[in-house]
């Protein structure tokens, strides 16, 4: 598995976990948690940046 594939896989898993957590929080409390929707793109950006930096070493 290439590094790019690992980044996308990790990002996909994080998105799924965040959506599930947001759904559970909404079901139990009725509150929508926006932080769970903002975190996955930020984590993906960090992983892609790290991948880009590792390629240029």
PQR file with spaces between the fields and no chain letter, atoms N, CA, C, O and H, PARSE charges and radii, in Angstrom:
ATOM       1  N    UNK     1       0.845   -1.173    0.000 -0.4000 1.5000
ATOM       2  CA   UNK     1       0.000    0.000    0.000 -0.0000 2.0000
ATOM       3  C    UNK     1       0.894    1.240    0.000  0.5500 1.7000
ATOM       4  O    UNK     1       1.814    1.356    0.810 -0.5500 1.4000
ATOM       5  N    UNK     2       0.613    2.149   -0.906 -0.4000 1.5000
ATOM       6  CA   UNK     2       1.419    3.351   -1.000 -0.0000 2.0000
ATOM       7  C    UNK     2       1.067    4.323    0.128  0.5500 1.7000
ATOM       8  O    UNK     2       0.050    4.168    0.804 -0.5500 1.4000
ATOM       9  H    UNK     2      -0.134    2.055   -1.564  0.4000 1.0000
ATOM      10  N    UNK     3       1.915    5.311    0.313 -0.4000 1.5000
ATOM      11  CA   UNK     3       1.686    6.302    1.360 -0.0000 2.0000
ATOM      12  C    UNK     3       0.406    7.075    1.083  0.5500 1.7000
ATOM      13  O    UNK     3      -0.354    7.371    2.005 -0.5500 1.4000
ATOM      14  H    UNK     3       2.741    5.436   -0.236  0.4000 1.0000
ATOM      15  N    UNK     4       0.163    7.402   -0.171 -0.4000 1.5000
ATOM      16  CA   UNK     4      -1.046    8.138   -0.532 -0.0000 2.0000
ATOM      17  C    UNK     4      -2.295    7.324   -0.194  0.5500 1.7000
ATOM      18  O    UNK     4      -3.276    7.872    0.308 -0.5500 1.4000
ATOM      19  H    UNK     4       0.780    7.162   -0.920  0.4000 1.0000
ATOM      20  N    UNK     5      -2.260    6.036   -0.463 -0.4000 1.5000
ATOM      21  CA   UNK     5      -3.388    5.169   -0.132 -0.0000 2.0000
ATOM      22  C    UNK     5      -3.594    5.094    1.372  0.5500 1.7000
ATOM      23  O    UNK     5      -4.734    5.071    1.836 -0.5500 1.4000
ATOM      24  H    UNK     5      -1.463    5.591   -0.871  0.4000 1.0000
ATOM      25  N    UNK     6      -2.509    5.057    2.145 -0.4000 1.5000
ATOM      26  CA   UNK     6      -2.617    5.039    3.595 -0.0000 2.0000
ATOM      27  C    UNK     6      -3.255    6.314    4.112  0.5500 1.7000
ATOM      28  O    UNK     6      -4.097    6.272    5.008 -0.5500 1.4000
ATOM      29  H    UNK     6      -1.583    5.076    1.768  0.4000 1.0000
ATOM      30  N    UNK     7      -2.854    7.458    3.546 -0.4000 1.5000
ATOM      31  CA   UNK     7      -3.425    8.745    3.956 -0.0000 2.0000
ATOM      32  C    UNK     7      -4.926    8.755    3.702  0.5500 1.7000
ATOM      33  O    UNK     7      -5.700    9.156    4.571 -0.5500 1.4000
ATOM      34  H    UNK     7      -2.170    7.492    2.817  0.4000 1.0000
ATOM      35  N    UNK     8      -5.340    8.319    2.526 -0.4000 1.5000
ATOM      36  CA   UNK     8      -6.767    8.308    2.201 -0.0000 2.0000
ATOM      37  C    UNK     8      -7.529    7.303    3.068  0.5500 1.7000
ATOM      38  O    UNK     8      -8.661    7.579    3.465 -0.5500 1.4000
ATOM      39  H    UNK     8      -4.712    7.993    1.820  0.4000 1.0000
ATOM      40  N    UNK     9      -6.945    6.167    3.365 -0.4000 1.5000
ATOM      41  CA   UNK     9      -7.599    5.178    4.207 -0.0000 2.0000
ATOM      42  C    UNK     9      -7.784    5.709    5.624  0.5500 1.7000
ATOM      43  O    UNK     9      -8.868    5.593    6.195 -0.5500 1.4000
ATOM      44  H    UNK     9      -6.025    5.943    3.043  0.4000 1.0000
ATOM      45  N    UNK    10      -6.740    6.284    6.184 -0.4000 1.5000
ATOM      46  CA   UNK    10      -6.826    6.858    7.529 -0.0000 2.0000
ATOM      47  C    UNK    10      -7.859    7.976    7.561  0.5500 1.7000
ATOM      48  O    UNK    10      -8.654    8.059    8.497 -0.5500 1.4000
ATOM      49  H    UNK    10      -5.860    6.378    5.720  0.4000 1.0000
ATOM      50  N    UNK    11      -7.855    8.829    6.555 -0.4000 1.5000
ATOM      51  CA   UNK    11      -8.823    9.925    6.484 -0.0000 2.0000
ATOM      52  C    UNK    11     -10.250    9.392    6.398  0.5500 1.7000
ATOM      53  O    UNK    11     -11.151    9.917    7.053 -0.5500 1.4000
ATOM      54  H    UNK    11      -7.209    8.762    5.795  0.4000 1.0000
ATOM      55  N    UNK    12     -10.456    8.360    5.600 -0.4000 1.5000
ATOM      56  CA   UNK    12     -11.783    7.768    5.458 -0.0000 2.0000
ATOM      57  C    UNK    12     -12.265    7.180    6.778  0.5500 1.7000
ATOM      58  O    UNK    12     -13.419    7.369    7.161 -0.5500 1.4000
ATOM      59  H    UNK    12      -9.724    7.934    5.068  0.4000 1.0000
ATOM      60  N    UNK    13     -11.387    6.472    7.468 -0.4000 1.5000
ATOM      61  CA   UNK    13     -11.751    5.884    8.764 -0.0000 2.0000
ATOM      62  C    UNK    13     -12.087    6.982    9.772  0.5500 1.7000
ATOM      63  O    UNK    13     -13.051    6.849   10.525 -0.5500 1.4000
ATOM      64  H    UNK    13     -10.450    6.318    7.157  0.4000 1.0000
ATOM      65  N    UNK    14     -11.313    8.053    9.797 -0.4000 1.5000
ATOM      66  CA   UNK    14     -11.558    9.156   10.716 -0.0000 2.0000
ATOM      67  C    UNK    14     -12.898    9.821   10.405  0.5500 1.7000
ATOM      68  O    UNK    14     -13.647   10.161   11.321 -0.5500 1.4000
ATOM      69  H    UNK    14     -10.529    8.161    9.185  0.4000 1.0000
ATOM      70  N    UNK    15     -13.200   10.007    9.133 -0.4000 1.5000
ATOM      71  CA   UNK    15     -14.487   10.597    8.747 -0.0000 2.0000
ATOM      72  C    UNK    15     -15.632    9.720    9.217  0.5500 1.7000
ATOM      73  O    UNK    15     -16.613   10.225    9.763 -0.5500 1.4000
ATOM      74  H    UNK    15     -12.592    9.731    8.389  0.4000 1.0000
ATOM      75  N    UNK    16     -15.524    8.417    9.013 -0.4000 1.5000
ATOM      76  CA   UNK    16     -16.579    7.506    9.454 -0.0000 2.0000
ATOM      77  C    UNK    16     -16.776    7.553   10.969  0.5500 1.7000
ATOM      78  O    UNK    16     -17.908    7.584   11.451 -0.5500 1.4000
ATOM      79  H    UNK    16     -14.727    8.006    8.570  0.4000 1.0000
ATOM      80  N    UNK    17     -15.677    7.557   11.711 -0.4000 1.5000
ATOM      81  CA   UNK    17     -15.762    7.607   13.175 -0.0000 2.0000
ATOM      82  C    UNK    17     -16.390    8.923   13.624  0.5500 1.7000
ATOM      83  O    UNK    17     -17.221    8.935   14.532 -0.5500 1.4000
ATOM      84  H    UNK    17     -14.757    7.532   11.319  0.4000 1.0000
ATOM      85  N    UNK    18     -16.004   10.017   13.004 -0.4000 1.5000
ATOM      86  CA   UNK    18     -16.550   11.326   13.380 -0.0000 2.0000
ATOM      87  C    UNK    18     -18.037   11.420   13.060  0.5500 1.7000
ATOM      88  O    UNK    18     -18.809   11.963   13.851 -0.5500 1.4000
ATOM      89  H    UNK    18     -15.329   10.008   12.267  0.4000 1.0000
ATOM      90  N    UNK    19     -18.437   10.902   11.919 -0.4000 1.5000
ATOM      91  CA   UNK    19     -19.864   10.923   11.568 -0.0000 2.0000
ATOM      92  C    UNK    19     -20.659   10.065   12.541  0.5500 1.7000
ATOM      93  O    UNK    19     -21.736   10.467   12.982 -0.5500 1.4000
ATOM      94  H    UNK    19     -17.810   10.461   11.277  0.4000 1.0000
ATOM      95  N    UNK    20     -20.149    8.903   12.877 -0.4000 1.5000
ATOM      96  CA   UNK    20     -20.817    8.036   13.843 -0.0000 2.0000
ATOM      97  C    UNK    20     -20.916    8.706   15.213  0.5500 1.7000
ATOM      98  O    UNK    20     -21.969    8.668   15.850 -0.5500 1.4000
ATOM      99  H    UNK    20     -19.274    8.577   12.519  0.4000 1.0000
ATOM     100  N    UNK    21     -19.822    9.317   15.665 -0.4000 1.5000
ATOM     101  CA   UNK    21     -19.832   10.010   16.953 -0.0000 2.0000
ATOM     102  C    UNK    21     -20.823   11.169   16.936  0.5500 1.7000
ATOM     103  O    UNK    21     -21.561   11.363   17.901 -0.5500 1.4000
ATOM     104  H    UNK    21     -18.966    9.347   15.148  0.4000 1.0000
ATOM     105  N    UNK    22     -20.848   11.937   15.854 -0.4000 1.5000
ATOM     106  CA   UNK    22     -21.779   13.065   15.747 -0.0000 2.0000
ATOM     107  C    UNK    22     -23.224   12.570   15.757  0.5500 1.7000
ATOM     108  O    UNK    22     -24.093   13.186   16.374 -0.5500 1.4000
ATOM     109  H    UNK    22     -20.248   11.779   15.069  0.4000 1.0000
ATOM     110  N    UNK    23     -23.473   11.472   15.082 -0.4000 1.5000
ATOM     111  CA   UNK    23     -24.817   10.901   15.051 -0.0000 2.0000
ATOM     112  C    UNK    23     -25.246   10.443   16.441  0.5500 1.7000
ATOM     113  O    UNK    23     -26.372   10.699   16.868 -0.5500 1.4000
ATOM     114  H    UNK    23     -22.768   10.972   14.581  0.4000 1.0000
ATOM     115  N    UNK    24     -24.340    9.766   17.143 -0.4000 1.5000
ATOM     116  CA   UNK    24     -24.663    9.308   18.498 -0.0000 2.0000
ATOM     117  C    UNK    24     -24.896   10.482   19.450  0.5500 1.7000
ATOM     118  O    UNK    24     -25.824   10.459   20.258 -0.5500 1.4000
ATOM     119  H    UNK    24     -23.426    9.559   16.796  0.4000 1.0000
ATOM     120  N    UNK    25     -24.058   11.495   19.352 -0.4000 1.5000
ATOM     121  CA   UNK    25     -24.231   12.679   20.205 -0.0000 2.0000
ATOM     122  C    UNK    25     -25.566   13.352   19.894  0.5500 1.7000
ATOM     123  O    UNK    25     -26.269   13.786   20.806 -0.5500 1.4000
ATOM     124  H    UNK    25     -23.304   11.514   18.695  0.4000 1.0000
ATOM     125  N    UNK    26     -25.913   13.441   18.625 -0.4000 1.5000
ATOM     126  CA   UNK    26     -27.175   14.070   18.245 -0.0000 2.0000
ATOM     127  C    UNK    26     -28.364   13.260   18.744  0.5500 1.7000
ATOM     128  O    UNK    26     -29.343   13.830   19.225 -0.5500 1.4000
ATOM     129  H    UNK    26     -25.342   13.088   17.884  0.4000 1.0000
ATOM     130  N    UNK    27     -28.289   11.940   18.635 -0.4000 1.5000
ATOM     131  CA   UNK    27     -29.390   11.082   19.084 -0.0000 2.0000
ATOM     132  C    UNK    27     -29.588   11.201   20.594  0.5500 1.7000
ATOM     133  O    UNK    27     -30.724   11.292   21.059 -0.5500 1.4000
ATOM     134  H    UNK    27     -27.493   11.477   18.244  0.4000 1.0000
ATOM     135  N    UNK    28     -28.504   11.201   21.361 -0.4000 1.5000
ATOM     136  CA   UNK    28     -28.615   11.215   22.818 -0.0000 2.0000
ATOM     137  C    UNK    28     -28.834   12.601   23.410  0.5500 1.7000
ATOM     138  O    UNK    28     -29.494   12.721   24.442 -0.5500 1.4000
ATOM     139  H    UNK    28     -27.582   11.126   20.983  0.4000 1.0000
ATOM     140  N    UNK    29     -28.300   13.650   22.789 -0.4000 1.5000
ATOM     141  CA   UNK    29     -28.414   14.982   23.386 -0.0000 2.0000
ATOM     142  C    UNK    29     -29.218   15.960   22.551  0.5500 1.7000
ATOM     143  O    UNK    29     -29.706   16.959   23.079 -0.5500 1.4000
ATOM     144  H    UNK    29     -27.764   13.553   21.951  0.4000 1.0000
ATOM     145  N    UNK    30     -29.367   15.700   21.271 -0.4000 1.5000
ATOM     146  CA   UNK    30     -30.058   16.632   20.393 -0.0000 2.0000
ATOM     147  C    UNK    30     -29.171   17.785   19.948  0.5500 1.7000
ATOM     148  O    UNK    30     -29.642   18.699   19.272 -0.5500 1.4000
ATOM     149  H    UNK    30     -28.970   14.888   20.842  0.4000 1.0000
ATOM     150  N    UNK    31     -27.910   17.757   20.314 -0.4000 1.5000
ATOM     151  CA   UNK    31     -26.970   18.817   19.945 -0.0000 2.0000
ATOM     152  C    UNK    31     -26.150   18.390   18.731  0.5500 1.7000
ATOM     153  O    UNK    31     -25.688   17.253   18.641 -0.5500 1.4000
ATOM     154  H    UNK    31     -27.527   17.014   20.864  0.4000 1.0000
ATOM     155  N    UNK    32     -25.985   19.313   17.815 -0.4000 1.5000
ATOM     156  CA   UNK    32     -25.142   19.053   16.653 -0.0000 2.0000
ATOM     157  C    UNK    32     -23.740   19.529   16.986  0.5500 1.7000
ATOM     158  O    UNK    32     -23.547   20.674   17.396 -0.5500 1.4000
ATOM     159  H    UNK    32     -26.361   20.237   17.888  0.4000 1.0000
ATOM     160  N    UNK    33     -22.773   18.663   16.812 -0.4000 1.5000
ATOM     161  CA   UNK    33     -21.389   18.969   17.162 -0.0000 2.0000
ATOM     162  C    UNK    33     -20.616   19.237   15.869  0.5500 1.7000
ATOM     163  O    UNK    33     -20.285   18.310   15.130 -0.5500 1.4000
ATOM     164  H    UNK    33     -22.930   17.733   16.479  0.4000 1.0000
ATOM     165  N    UNK    34     -20.334   20.505   15.608 -0.4000 1.5000
ATOM     166  CA   UNK    34     -19.657   20.879   14.368 -0.0000 2.0000
ATOM     167  C    UNK    34     -18.175   20.532   14.392  0.5500 1.7000
ATOM     168  O    UNK    34     -17.583   20.334   13.332 -0.5500 1.4000
ATOM     169  H    UNK    34     -20.603   21.258   16.208  0.4000 1.0000
ATOM     170  N    UNK    35     -17.567   20.453   15.550 -0.4000 1.5000
ATOM     171  CA   UNK    35     -16.138   20.140   15.633 -0.0000 2.0000
ATOM     172  C    UNK    35     -15.837   18.773   15.020  0.5500 1.7000
ATOM     173  O    UNK    35     -14.761   18.568   14.459 -0.5500 1.4000
ATOM     174  H    UNK    35     -18.049   20.615   16.411  0.4000 1.0000
ATOM     175  N    UNK    36     -16.766   17.854   15.125 -0.4000 1.5000
ATOM     176  CA   UNK    36     -16.554   16.524   14.552 -0.0000 2.0000
ATOM     177  C    UNK    36     -16.576   16.556   13.026  0.5500 1.7000
ATOM     178  O    UNK    36     -16.044   15.653   12.381 -0.5500 1.4000
ATOM     179  H    UNK    36     -17.640   18.020   15.581  0.4000 1.0000
ATOM     180  N    UNK    37     -17.185   17.586   12.447 -0.4000 1.5000
ATOM     181  CA   UNK    37     -17.199   17.704   10.990 -0.0000 2.0000
ATOM     182  C    UNK    37     -16.010   18.517   10.481  0.5500 1.7000
ATOM     183  O    UNK    37     -15.648   18.420    9.309 -0.5500 1.4000
ATOM     184  H    UNK    37     -17.617   18.320   12.972  0.4000 1.0000
ATOM     185  N    UNK    38     -15.412   19.304   11.341 -0.4000 1.5000
ATOM     186  CA   UNK    38     -14.267   20.124   10.958 -0.0000 2.0000
ATOM     187  C    UNK    38     -12.963   19.339   11.103  0.5500 1.7000
ATOM     188  O    UNK    38     -12.026   19.559   10.336 -0.5500 1.4000
ATOM     189  H    UNK    38     -15.706   19.383   12.293  0.4000 1.0000
ATOM     190  N    UNK    39     -12.893   18.446   12.057 -0.4000 1.5000
ATOM     191  CA   UNK    39     -11.658   17.715   12.352 -0.0000 2.0000
ATOM     192  C    UNK    39     -11.147   16.846   11.195  0.5500 1.7000
ATOM     193  O    UNK    39      -9.948   16.890   10.923 -0.5500 1.4000
ATOM     194  H    UNK    39     -13.654   18.268   12.680  0.4000 1.0000
ATOM     195  N    UNK    40     -11.967   16.070   10.504 -0.4000 1.5000
ATOM     196  CA   UNK    40     -11.420   15.188    9.455 -0.0000 2.0000
ATOM     197  C    UNK    40     -10.657   15.914    8.342  0.5500 1.7000
ATOM     198  O    UNK    40      -9.579   15.456    7.965 -0.5500 1.4000
ATOM     199  H    UNK    40     -12.942   16.034   10.724  0.4000 1.0000
ATOM     200  N    UNK    41     -11.171   17.028    7.800 -0.4000 1.5000
ATOM     201  CA   UNK    41     -10.366   17.702    6.768 -0.0000 2.0000
ATOM     202  C    UNK    41      -9.031   18.229    7.298  0.5500 1.7000
ATOM     203  O    UNK    41      -8.030   18.227    6.582 -0.5500 1.4000
ATOM     204  H    UNK    41     -12.047   17.400    8.107  0.4000 1.0000
ATOM     205  N    UNK    42      -9.021   18.674    8.543 -0.4000 1.5000
ATOM     206  CA   UNK    42      -7.782   19.169    9.137 -0.0000 2.0000
ATOM     207  C    UNK    42      -6.782   18.029    9.302  0.5500 1.7000
ATOM     208  O    UNK    42      -5.596   18.187    9.010 -0.5500 1.4000
ATOM     209  H    UNK    42      -9.834   18.675    9.125  0.4000 1.0000
ATOM     210  N    UNK    43      -7.262   16.890    9.768 -0.4000 1.5000
ATOM     211  CA   UNK    43      -6.384   15.724    9.937 -0.0000 2.0000
ATOM     212  C    UNK    43      -5.868   15.266    8.581  0.5500 1.7000
ATOM     213  O    UNK    43      -4.693   14.919    8.452 -0.5500 1.4000
ATOM     214  H    UNK    43      -8.225   16.761   10.005  0.4000 1.0000
ATOM     215  N    UNK    44      -6.729   15.258    7.567 -0.4000 1.5000
ATOM     216  CA   UNK    44      -6.300   14.870    6.220 -0.0000 2.0000
ATOM     217  C    UNK    44      -5.222   15.826    5.713  0.5500 1.7000
ATOM     218  O    UNK    44      -4.229   15.389    5.131 -0.5500 1.4000
ATOM     219  H    UNK    44      -7.683   15.540    7.671  0.4000 1.0000
ATOM     220  N    UNK    45      -5.409   17.113    5.928 -0.4000 1.5000
ATOM     221  CA   UNK    45      -4.423   18.114    5.505 -0.0000 2.0000
ATOM     222  C    UNK    45      -3.071   17.874    6.183  0.5500 1.7000
ATOM     223  O    UNK    45      -2.023   17.963    5.543 -0.5500 1.4000
ATOM     224  H    UNK    45      -6.216   17.469    6.401  0.4000 1.0000
ATOM     225  N    UNK    46      -3.105   17.569    7.481 -0.4000 1.5000
ATOM     226  CA   UNK    46      -1.865   17.304    8.224 -0.0000 2.0000
ATOM     227  C    UNK    46      -1.164   16.067    7.664  0.5500 1.7000
ATOM     228  O    UNK    46       0.053   16.073    7.481 -0.5500 1.4000
ATOM     229  H    UNK    46      -3.956   17.497    8.001  0.4000 1.0000
ATOM     230  N    UNK    47      -1.928   15.007    7.391 -0.4000 1.5000
ATOM     231  CA   UNK    47      -1.329   13.782    6.856 -0.0000 2.0000
ATOM     232  C    UNK    47      -0.743   14.006    5.465  0.5500 1.7000
ATOM     233  O    UNK    47       0.346   13.515    5.167 -0.5500 1.4000
ATOM     234  H    UNK    47      -2.917   15.003    7.540  0.4000 1.0000
ATOM     235  N    UNK    48      -1.455   14.746    4.609 -0.4000 1.5000
ATOM     236  CA   UNK    48      -0.939   15.025    3.271 -0.0000 2.0000
ATOM     237  C    UNK    48       0.316   15.884    3.348  0.5500 1.7000
ATOM     238  O    UNK    48       1.257   15.678    2.582 -0.5500 1.4000
ATOM     239  H    UNK    48      -2.340   15.145    4.851  0.4000 1.0000
ATOM     240  N    UNK    49       0.338   16.839    4.260 -0.4000 1.5000
ATOM     241  CA   UNK    49       1.511   17.699    4.430 -0.0000 2.0000
ATOM     242  C    UNK    49       2.712   16.872    4.888  0.5500 1.7000
ATOM     243  O    UNK    49       3.827   17.062    4.401 -0.5500 1.4000
ATOM     244  H    UNK    49      -0.427   17.007    4.883  0.4000 1.0000
ATOM     245  N    UNK    50       2.476   15.955    5.826 -0.4000 1.5000
ATOM     246  CA   UNK    50       3.550   15.084    6.312 -0.0000 2.0000
ATOM     247  C    UNK    50       4.048   14.186    5.185  0.5500 1.7000
ATOM     248  O    UNK    50       5.252   13.971    5.043 -0.5500 1.4000
ATOM     249  H    UNK    50       1.571   15.801    6.222  0.4000 1.0000
ATOM     250  N    UNK    51       3.123   13.661    4.384 -0.4000 1.5000
ATOM     251  CA   UNK    51       3.507   12.816    3.261 -0.0000 2.0000
ATOM     252  C    UNK    51       4.367   13.605    2.277  0.5500 1.7000
ATOM     253  O    UNK    51       5.384   13.098    1.804 -0.5500 1.4000
ATOM     254  H    UNK    51       2.145   13.835    4.499  0.4000 1.0000
ATOM     255  N    UNK    52       3.981   14.812    1.970 -0.4000 1.5000
ATOM     256  CA   UNK    52       4.729   15.654    1.035 -0.0000 2.0000
ATOM     257  C    UNK    52       6.122   15.961    1.586  0.5500 1.7000
ATOM     258  O    UNK    52       7.104   15.952    0.844 -0.5500 1.4000
ATOM     259  H    UNK    52       3.155   15.224    2.354  0.4000 1.0000
ATOM     260  N    UNK    53       6.199   16.229    2.875 -0.4000 1.5000
ATOM     261  CA   UNK    53       7.475   16.552    3.506 -0.0000 2.0000
ATOM     262  C    UNK    53       8.392   15.319    3.524  0.5500 1.7000
ATOM     263  O    UNK    53       9.598   15.439    3.309 -0.5500 1.4000
ATOM     264  H    UNK    53       5.401   16.237    3.477  0.4000 1.0000
ATOM     265  N    UNK    54       7.817   14.132    3.781 -0.4000 1.5000
ATOM     266  CA   UNK    54       8.620   12.903    3.807 -0.0000 2.0000
ATOM     267  C    UNK    54       9.169   12.549    2.422  0.5500 1.7000
ATOM     268  O    UNK    54      10.241   11.955    2.314 -0.5500 1.4000
ATOM     269  H    UNK    54       6.837   14.034    3.956  0.4000 1.0000
ATOM     270  N    UNK    55       8.447   12.908    1.378 -0.4000 1.5000
ATOM     271  CA   UNK    55       8.910   12.617    0.020 -0.0000 2.0000
ATOM     272  C    UNK    55      10.114   13.462   -0.356  0.5500 1.7000
ATOM     273  O    UNK    55      10.922   13.044   -1.185 -0.5500 1.4000
ATOM     274  H    UNK    55       7.575   13.391    1.466  0.4000 1.0000
ATOM     275  N    UNK    56      10.251   14.644    0.235 -0.4000 1.5000
ATOM     276  CA   UNK    56      11.334   15.545   -0.128 -0.0000 2.0000
ATOM     277  C    UNK    56      12.550   15.458    0.792  0.5500 1.7000
ATOM     278  O    UNK    56      13.430   16.316    0.729 -0.5500 1.4000
ATOM     279  H    UNK    56       9.594   14.984    0.908  0.4000 1.0000
ATOM     280  N    UNK    57      12.611   14.455    1.625 -0.4000 1.5000
ATOM     281  CA   UNK    57      13.777   14.290    2.515 -0.0000 2.0000
ATOM     282  C    UNK    57      14.907   13.653    1.768  0.5500 1.7000
ATOM     283  O    UNK    57      15.975   13.430    2.338 -0.5500 1.4000
ATOM     284  H    UNK    57      11.897   13.757    1.676  0.4000 1.0000
